[in-house]
Amino acid sequence: MDRDVLEVVGELFRRRLQVSELDPDAPLVDYGLDSVRSIDLVVEMESLFDVDISDEQAALMLTLRDVADQVTASRAVRGARGDGAA
């Protein structure tokens, strides 16, 4: 996983969830993430990182580290297909 992705995603989630600290391995629901916020954050990450995240992939993103790993994987796939910068 790209360390920068974890930092950017962490800052985004801290700001949106209004918390000062996030354990990258703690369940995001522990910080008040609900389904509506989750959808908003996925849309924001797709735009920010120029990736596509399916509903199935989003459902598996339970921790901040899961989110960063998925963004990193989606960027790698996009780069391998040649339809954007990785």
Residue frames as a rotation matrix with the C-alpha (Angstrom) as fourth column:
MET 1
0.580 0.815 0.000 0.00
0.815 -0.580 0.000 0.00
0.000 0.000 -1.000 0.00
ASP 2
-0.161 -0.553 0.817 1.15
0.509 -0.756 -0.412 3.49
0.845 0.350 0.403 -0.82
ARG 3
-0.478 -0.110 -0.872 1.88
0.870 -0.194 -0.452 5.35
-0.119 -0.975 0.188 2.45
ASP 4
-0.992 0.095 -0.087 0.75
-0.108 -0.982 0.157 8.63
-0.071 0.165 0.984 0.89
VAL 5
-0.398 0.901 -0.173 -2.65
-0.081 0.153 0.985 7.13
0.914 0.406 0.012 0.08
LEU 6
-0.064 0.346 -0.936 -3.12
0.891 0.442 0.103 6.12
0.449 -0.828 -0.336 3.72
GLU 7
-0.733 -0.282 -0.619 -2.23
0.573 -0.746 -0.339 9.65
-0.366 -0.603 0.708 4.84
VAL 8
-0.908 0.418 0.006 -4.55
-0.328 -0.720 0.612 11.35
0.260 0.554 0.791 2.34
VAL 9
-0.175 0.872 -0.456 -7.42
0.167 0.483 0.859 8.96
0.970 0.074 -0.231 3.05
GLY 10
-0.290 -0.006 -0.957 -6.81
0.939 0.191 -0.286 9.34
0.185 -0.982 -0.050 6.78
GLU 11
-0.944 -0.084 -0.320 -7.01
0.156 -0.966 -0.208 13.12
-0.292 -0.246 0.924 6.58
LEU 12
-0.656 0.752 -0.063 -10.20
-0.359 -0.237 0.903 12.93
0.664 0.615 0.426 4.51
PHE 13
-0.010 0.671 -0.742 -11.86
0.494 0.649 0.579 10.58
0.869 -0.360 -0.338 6.99
ARG 14
-0.550 -0.228 -0.803 -10.68
0.831 -0.247 -0.499 12.55
-0.085 -0.942 0.325 10.05
ARG 15
-0.982 0.176 -0.074 -12.12
-0.184 -0.974 0.134 15.74
-0.049 0.145 0.988 8.57
ARG 16
-0.433 0.871 -0.232 -15.44
-0.387 0.053 0.920 14.16
0.814 0.488 0.314 7.51
LEU 17
0.140 0.468 -0.872 -15.90
0.573 0.680 0.457 12.17
0.807 -0.564 -0.173 10.73
GLN 18
0.433 -0.021 0.901 -14.71
-0.422 -0.888 0.182 15.11
0.797 -0.459 -0.393 12.84
VAL 19
0.950 -0.271 -0.152 -12.15
0.277 0.515 0.811 13.16
-0.142 -0.813 0.564 14.84
SER 20
0.618 -0.775 -0.129 -8.55
-0.762 -0.632 0.145 14.08
-0.193 0.008 -0.981 15.60
GLU 21
-0.552 -0.810 0.201 -7.13
-0.752 0.587 0.301 10.55
-0.362 0.015 -0.932 15.51
LEU 22
0.669 0.684 -0.293 -8.00
-0.744 0.622 -0.246 7.41
0.014 0.382 0.924 13.56
ASP 23
-0.168 -0.646 0.744 -6.49
-0.430 0.728 0.535 3.99
-0.887 -0.230 -0.400 14.18
PRO 24
-0.383 -0.009 -0.924 -5.92
-0.924 -0.008 0.383 2.62
-0.011 1.000 -0.005 10.66
ASP 25
-0.846 0.006 -0.534 -6.95
-0.096 0.982 0.163 -0.86
0.525 0.189 -0.830 11.83
ALA 26
-0.780 0.625 -0.009 -10.04
0.050 0.049 -0.998 0.06
-0.623 -0.779 -0.069 13.88
PRO 27
-0.311 0.758 0.574 -13.52
0.948 0.289 0.132 -0.44
-0.066 0.585 -0.808 12.43
LEU 28
-0.882 -0.042 0.469 -14.72
0.194 -0.940 0.280 2.82
0.430 0.338 0.837 10.89
VAL 29
0.143 0.990 0.001 -18.16
0.304 -0.045 0.952 2.32
0.942 -0.136 -0.308 12.41
ASP 30
0.098 -0.191 -0.977 -16.48
0.994 0.059 0.088 2.89
0.041 -0.980 0.195 15.78
TYR 31
-0.828 -0.450 -0.336 -15.93
0.448 -0.890 0.086 6.48
-0.338 -0.079 0.938 14.63
GLY 32
-0.185 0.876 -0.445 -19.53
-0.034 -0.458 -0.888 6.99
-0.982 -0.149 0.115 13.57
LEU 33
-0.846 -0.111 -0.522 -19.29
-0.513 -0.100 0.853 6.05
-0.147 0.989 0.028 9.89
ASP 34
-0.050 0.886 0.461 -22.76
-0.103 0.454 -0.885 5.21
-0.993 -0.091 0.069 8.62
SER 35
-0.028 0.055 0.998 -23.99
0.823 0.568 -0.009 4.12
-0.568 0.821 -0.061 5.20
VAL 36
0.900 0.395 0.185 -24.77
0.430 -0.735 -0.524 7.66
-0.071 0.551 -0.831 3.99
ARG 37
0.619 -0.749 -0.237 -21.35
-0.572 -0.637 0.516 9.02
-0.538 -0.184 -0.823 4.97
SER 38
-0.081 -0.655 0.751 -19.74
0.151 0.737 0.659 5.92
-0.985 0.167 0.040 3.52
ILE 39
0.417 0.316 0.852 -21.30
0.868 0.139 -0.476 6.55
-0.269 0.939 -0.216 0.11
ASP 40
0.998 -0.041 -0.057 -20.28
-0.051 -0.980 -0.194 10.21
-0.047 0.197 -0.979 0.21
LEU 41
0.342 -0.936 0.077 -16.70
-0.527 -0.123 0.841 9.28
-0.778 -0.329 -0.535 1.10
VAL 42
-0.018 -0.310 0.951 -16.46
0.576 0.774 0.264 6.65
-0.818 0.552 0.164 -1.65
VAL 43
0.745 0.347 0.569 -17.65
0.666 -0.407 -0.625 9.20
0.014 0.845 -0.534 -4.22
GLU 44
0.887 -0.448 -0.112 -15.14
-0.414 -0.879 0.236 11.73
-0.204 -0.163 -0.965 -2.92
MET 45
0.082 -0.892 0.444 -12.29
-0.222 0.418 0.881 9.19
-0.972 -0.171 -0.164 -3.04
GLU 46
0.277 0.078 0.958 -13.23
0.812 0.514 -0.277 8.14
-0.514 0.854 0.079 -6.58
SER 47
0.940 0.110 0.322 -12.97
0.272 -0.811 -0.518 11.76
0.205 0.574 -0.793 -7.66
LEU 48
0.732 -0.679 0.051 -9.84
-0.546 -0.542 0.639 12.55
-0.406 -0.496 -0.768 -5.66
PHE 49
-0.153 -0.840 0.520 -7.88
-0.309 0.540 0.783 9.49
-0.939 -0.041 -0.342 -6.80
ASP 50
-0.028 0.243 -0.970 -9.55
-0.995 -0.098 0.004 9.06
-0.094 0.965 0.244 -10.23
VAL 51
-0.976 -0.216 -0.025 -10.55
-0.216 0.976 0.009 5.45
0.022 0.014 -1.000 -9.51
ASP 52
-0.007 0.978 -0.210 -13.70
-0.676 0.150 0.722 3.36
0.737 0.147 0.660 -9.64
ILE 53
-0.936 -0.181 0.301 -14.79
-0.350 0.562 -0.749 1.54
-0.033 -0.807 -0.590 -6.47
SER 54
-0.433 0.808 -0.400 -17.67
-0.036 0.428 0.903 -0.90
0.901 0.406 -0.156 -6.83
ASP 55
0.353 0.664 0.659 -20.36
-0.780 -0.180 0.599 -1.31
0.516 -0.726 0.455 -4.19
GLU 56
0.881 -0.055 -0.470 -18.94
0.196 0.947 0.256 -4.76
0.430 -0.318 0.845 -3.46
GLN 57
-0.129 -0.991 -0.035 -15.45
0.601 -0.050 -0.798 -3.34
0.789 -0.124 0.602 -2.93
ALA 58
-0.324 0.064 0.944 -16.80
-0.477 -0.873 -0.105 -0.53
0.817 -0.484 0.313 -0.76
ALA 59
0.718 0.687 0.113 -18.64
-0.472 0.361 0.804 -3.04
0.512 -0.630 0.583 1.43
LEU 60
0.632 -0.558 -0.538 -15.30
0.628 0.776 -0.067 -4.71
0.455 -0.295 0.840 2.23
MET 61
-0.320 -0.756 0.572 -13.65
0.223 -0.646 -0.730 -1.46
0.921 -0.106 0.375 3.34
LEU 62
0.593 0.610 -0.526 -14.15
0.571 0.143 0.808 -1.76
0.568 -0.780 -0.264 7.09
THR 63
0.426 -0.548 -0.720 -11.03
0.659 -0.358 0.662 0.03
-0.620 -0.756 0.208 8.32
LEU 64
0.687 -0.265 -0.677 -8.98
-0.449 -0.887 -0.108 2.98
-0.572 0.378 -0.728 7.14
ARG 65
-0.427 -0.893 0.139 -6.26
-0.479 0.354 0.803 0.55
-0.767 0.276 -0.579 6.04
ASP 66
-0.189 0.467 0.864 -8.84
0.658 0.713 -0.241 -1.39
-0.729 0.523 -0.442 3.99
VAL 67
0.816 0.525 -0.242 -9.85
0.228 -0.677 -0.700 1.86
-0.531 0.516 -0.672 2.30
ALA 68
0.314 -0.788 -0.529 -6.26
-0.741 -0.552 0.382 2.82
-0.593 0.272 -0.758 1.49
ASP 69
-0.555 -0.498 0.666 -5.49
-0.051 0.820 0.570 -0.70
-0.830 0.282 -0.480 0.23
GLN 70
0.202 0.727 0.657 -8.54
0.735 0.331 -0.592 -0.61
-0.648 0.602 -0.467 -2.07
VAL 71
0.854 0.053 -0.518 -7.64
-0.204 -0.881 -0.426 2.83
-0.479 0.469 -0.742 -3.45
THR 72
-0.118 -0.984 -0.137 -4.06
-0.705 -0.014 0.709 1.66
-0.699 0.180 -0.692 -4.06
ALA 73
-0.485 -0.005 0.874 -5.27
0.349 0.916 0.199 -1.52
-0.802 0.402 -0.443 -5.80
SER 74
0.579 0.782 0.232 -7.74
0.576 -0.191 -0.795 0.44
-0.577 0.594 -0.560 -7.93
ARG 75
0.613 -0.448 -0.651 -5.01
-0.576 -0.817 0.021 2.88
-0.542 0.362 -0.759 -8.96
ALA 76
-0.462 -0.832 0.308 -2.74
-0.410 0.508 0.758 -0.03
-0.787 0.224 -0.576 -9.93
VAL 77
-0.126 0.513 0.849 -5.47
0.679 0.669 -0.304 -1.65
-0.724 0.538 -0.433 -12.04
ARG 78
0.845 0.462 -0.271 -6.21
0.174 -0.715 -0.677 1.66
-0.506 0.525 -0.684 -13.73
GLY 79
0.258 -0.846 -0.466 -2.52
-0.751 -0.479 0.454 2.19
-0.608 0.233 -0.759 -14.45
ALA 80
-0.539 -0.458 0.706 -2.08
-0.028 0.848 0.529 -1.35
-0.842 0.266 -0.470 -15.77
ARG 81
0.264 0.725 0.636 -4.98
0.748 0.262 -0.609 -0.84
-0.609 0.637 -0.473 -18.17
GLY 82
-0.677 -0.640 0.365 -3.35
0.729 -0.511 0.455 2.35
-0.105 0.574 0.812 -19.39
ASP 83
0.075 0.779 0.623 -6.37
0.691 -0.491 0.531 4.54
0.719 0.390 -0.575 -18.78
GLY 84
0.871 0.156 0.466 -4.83
-0.140 -0.830 0.540 6.90
0.471 -0.535 -0.701 -16.28
ALA 85
-0.155 -0.956 0.249 -1.87
-0.548 -0.127 -0.827 7.62
0.822 -0.265 -0.505 -14.09
ALA 86
0.301 0.201 -0.932 -1.26
0.486 0.809 0.331 5.10
0.821 -0.552 0.147 -11.33
